[in-house]
Amino acid sequence: MTEKALRLGTRRSKLAMAQSGQVAEAVSQVTGRPVELVPITTYGDTSREHLAQIGGTGVFVAALREALVRGEVDFAVHSLKDLPTTQPDELVVAAIPVREDPRDVIVSRDALKFTDLPRGARVGTGSPRRMAQLNAYARSHGMDIETVPIRGNVDTRIGYVHSGELDAVVLAAAGMNRIGRGDEVTDFLSVDTVLPAPGQGALAVECTADNAPLIAALAALDDPFTRAAVTAERSLLAALEAGCSAPRGRAGDLPEPCSPGTGEPPGRGQTVKEMRLRGIVGTTDGSTLVQLSTTGPVPGTHEAATALGRALAAEMLAQGAAGLMGERVL
């Protein structure tokens, strides 16, 4: 008799379905059970407001988590950068698989590199984090660009370039790779140009905390280096009180105070002894940035990774990051 299928909750977007499908295949191999995708519509999928206005992190997650708690699905797959930094007691992130390329990329007209864009070029992105760093780079390198806020799926965003409305759009390398469109990328942005969002390129596989058999099975998908890296990044984010909407809830032109990253991750089986954690807080026009980094042994425990992020956040706050963030929201 065929075992009952495990139900995997996922957003309905093309990217979410693709990455959930990859996880489903891996889980099926580990457990020997079929996995059924259960598409769920989230608030972030239906709202047409910009993410900064509707809360940023969490808007793509709540409906999936509610389905888990109600027992409608057995586990869920999230883009880790979408997860709030606080974890509900009744849920657990049972696996964080090997991270995809965390960098941001450009898709531009005429296959132009970012630094070759013409004066006055319009660059679309839905992220104030990206805006701040692109504008800062342009200021320091004599470029003249206009960053334009946009929303929509990959097709919609790239469509702005094909229609001539924009000269380029910024997307995540991981997403482009997962939906098989990596060949459309015209430029990879170095982490020295645009530091990725905390957890960018990583997935979180979440289930209820009382489902011990499933937690044990999902552990086979977990990558210790990726988990250590994203734990440190998210700890820095939490310590800066940098949930994407928190500071801008009090003033419209405040920065995106989050961008810790570690560069490209090693493949499974590689030995890594050191990890670099970096953070940036800045104004969206790029006129002011606070940038700091720390390098040390790869944290061996959740507590050590958390401490690393908190320590860097304390340094950044001491260097003026708090002033850029505006009134703190506790």
N, C-alpha and C positions, 0 to 999 in steps of 0.2 A: 504493500500500500504506500502511495506517495505521501510524504509528510506534508502537513499543512504549510502553505506558503507564508513566509514572513512578509509583513506589510511595511513598506518603506515610504514614509511621507516625504514629499518633495514639492517645491514650488513648480508652477506650470511652465515657466519660461524654457526656451530652447536650451539655454546653458544649464539651468538647474536639472532638467531632465537628462541631459547628457552626462553631467557629473554624477548624478544619482544612479544612472544606469551603470556607470563604471564601478561604483561602490557595490551596487546590487550584485554584479557579476562576481566581485571579490568575496562578498559575504556568502554567496551561494557555494562558491568553491570551498570556503572554510567550513561551512555548516552542513553541506550536502543537501540543503533545503532550497526549494525555489523561492525567489524573492519577487514580490509584486509591487510595482510602483503605484502609489496612491497620490495623484496630483491634488494639491491644496492651494487655493487662492489666498494670498495674504493681502493685508491692507496696502503694503508698499507696491503691490502689483496693480492695484486698481486706482490709487490716488494719482492725480496728474500734477500735484504740487511738487516742488523741488524737495529733495530729501532733507535739506537743512530745516525746512519749514515743518515737516511732518515727523521729525524725530531722528532721522538717520538710522543709526544702529537700532535694531529691534523691530523695525516695521516689516521686515521680511521674515521674522522669526516667530512672532506671537501665535499665529494661527497653527503653525506646525507643532509648537509646544503644547498648545491646548489639545490638539488631536492626540498627542502622546499621553497626556495626563488622563484624557477620557478613554483611553484604550482603543482608539480608532485606528491607530498604527502602532507597530512594534518598535520602530526606530525611525529617525529622520536624518537627513543630510542637509547641512547648512554650509554656505560659504562662511568660513570662520570670521572673516572681517565684519560680517553682519551681526554676529552675536554680541549682545550687551556684555560688559565685563563682569557683571554679577551673575552667578549661577544659581538657579532655583534648587532648593534642597531635594526636591522630588525627582530631579533629572540629573543625569551625569553624561559628560562627554566621554564616551567609552573608547573612542579611537580618533586619532588625528593622523591620517595617512601621510606618506611622503609628499612634501610640498611641491607644487608646480612652480614654474618660474614666477617669482613675485613682482617682477618689474612692470612698469607701465610702458605702453607702446603708443606710437603714432600711426594713424592711417591718414595719409594726406593725398591731395591732388598731385598728379604728375610724379608720384613716388618720391616726393621731396623729403629729405631729412629735416628734422626739427630745426637745426641751425641754418638750413637753406631756405626756410620760409621767407617770402617777400615781406617788405615793410608793410605794416597794416594788416598782416594776415590775421584771419579770424580763426581761433582755435577753440573748439567746443569741448566741454567737460562738465559733468554734474557734480564734481568734487571741489569744494573750496580748498582742500589740501593740495590738489593738483594746481589749482589756480595760483595759490600763494607761491608755490615753488617755481612754476613756469614764469610767473611775472618777476620773481626775484632773479631768476637766471637771465631773463631778457634784459632787465635793468643793468645787470653787471656785465653783460656781453654786448651791449649796444644794439639789441634787437628791438623791433617795434612790432608788438603783437597785441591783439585784443582777445582776452579770454571770455568766452560766451557760455553762460549756463545752459545746459541741455539735459533732457531726460529721454528715456526710451531704451529699447533693446538694441542689440548690436546692429541689426539690420537698419533700424531707424537712424542710429547715430552715423553709421557709415553712409547712409543715404544722403545726409546733409552735405557730405563731401562730393558725392557723385552728382548732386543737383547743383553744385556750385554755391550753395548758401554758406558753406564754411570751407576754409582752406585745409583744415585738418581736425581730427578728433583724437582724444586721448582715451585709451581703453586699457584693460588689464591683459597682460600677455597670457596669463593662465586661462582666462575665459576664451580668448581667441584660439588657443591650442586645443582646449577641450571640445570646442564645437567644430574643429577641423578647418579653421580659417586663418591659421598662422601665416600662410603664404601671402595674405593681404596686408600684413604689417610692413610699413615702409621704414620704420625706425624704432629701435629699442632705446628707451630713456635710461641712462645710467642711474644707479641709486645715488650718485653724486649730484645728479641734476634734479631728479624727483624721487624722494624717498617714498617707498610704498606704504600703504596703510598697514596698521598692525594686523597680522594674520593673513594678509593678501596672498593668494595663491594656495592657501591651505583649506582643507575641508574639515568640518567637525561632524562626527557621527554620534548622535545623541539618542539615549533611551532612558527609560525610567530607572531610578536608582535601586528599585527592588527586583529588577529582572537579572538576577545573578547569572543564569546560564547564558543569556545573550551578551551580557557584559564580558564574560569570559571568552566567548567566541569572537567578539569584535576586537578584543585585545590583540589578536593576530594581525590586524590591519594597522596598528599603532606604530608610528616611527618616533623613537625617543628624541632624536635631534630636533625634528620639527616641533614636537611638543615642547621641548625646552625653549626653543627660540620664540614660539608664539606666546608661551606663558610669560616670558620676560617682556615681550612687546606689549602684551595686554596689561601687564602689571604697570608698566610705564604709563600707558593710556589711562588706566584707572587712577593712578596717583596724581596725574595732571588734571583729573576731573574733566577728561577730554572726550566724553561722549559727544558725538558729532553735533547735537543740537544744544547741549547745555550752555556753553558760553554765548552762543548767538541768540539764545532766548531772551537776552537782556539788551543786545545791541546788534544791529543788522550787519555791521561791517567788521565783526570780530573774526579772528583767524580760525583755521582748522588746526587745532593744536595736537595733531597726531601724525606721526610718520616714522615710528621706529621700524627698523628692518634689518635683515642680516645678509642681504645679497642672495645669490643663488644657493640653494641648499645642496648638500651632498646627496648622492644616490644611496639607496639602501645598501648597507654593508661597508660603506666607507668609514674610516676612522677619522673623527674630527675632535681636535683637542681644545680649540679656542673658538669663541663666538664673539662677534662685535655687535653691540647694540647701539643704535643711534636714534636720536630724537630731534625733532624740529617743531618749534612753535613760531608762527609768524602771521602777519597781517595778509589778507587776501590780495592786496595790491603788490605784495612782495617788497614793500619798502623797509620792513623790519623783520628780522629773523633771529631767533635764539637757537643755536645748533650745538649739540654736545654729543659725545659718544664715549663708550667704555668698552674695553676688551678684556676678556678673562676666560678662564676655563669654562667649558660647557657645563652648565649647572646639572648636577646629578639628581636633584630632587625638585619637586614643585616649589618647596619653600625657598630653595636657593635661587631658582629662576625668578620667583616673585620678588625676592630681596634685591636682585640685580636691577630689575625695572624700577623699583621704588627708589633705590639709591641714585640712579640717573635722573629720575624725576625731581628728587630733592635738589640736585645740583642745578637743574634747569630752572626750577622755581627761584633758587637763590640768585640766578643770573638774570632774572627779570621776566621769566615766562608768565608768572602770575599776572603781571601788569598787562601783558598782551591778551590774556584770556578774559579780561574784564571781570565783572562781579562774579565771584565763585558761587556755584549752585551746589548746596550741600544736600 
